[in-house]
């Protein structure tokens, strides 16, 4: 006789496309697959399957028996159609390293965010320069993919590019006060 499933053990109710951690590659996970929910941050789920870790978007929460929380961006565009930079920063604050419970902005990983108008009225592109907590961190592709998908939800954004940079080198002094409190550093 099998034991009842624990609260964090689930079975996928339908096929879903999830982001593999740390590669950032998209994979289809099949209905009936067993998963374990490791963490829920920024509206995304970090789940483990028998073949590895994946990030599941909030829009697919129903596949693991959770309520779908719509990632609404309440910002409007400027008169020229450009996105609200504050809304872009708000979306970046919904991106988490799957191993650290602090968003990438409060971790001090985002060095710059620029909004650029594209040629021929093709909209606006957001370019983000960010780093990782260590040059060998394998989470970069997964974090970059999450940042891209969240920023693309901002009205007026038609393209997003995330560039990983290593200068200046990240240090704990770059963590915001809020981030330090979450991590127990103050």
Secondary structure, 3 states (H helix, E strand, C coil): CCCCCCCCEEECCCCEEEEEECCCCEEEECCCCEEEEEEEECCEEEEEECCEEEEECHHHHHHHCCCCCCCCCCCCCCCCCCCCHHHHHHHHCCCECCCCCCECCCCCCEEEEEEEECHHHCCEEEEEEECCCCCCCCCHHHHHHHHHHHHCCCCCEEEEEEEECCCCCCCHHHCCHHHHHHHCCC
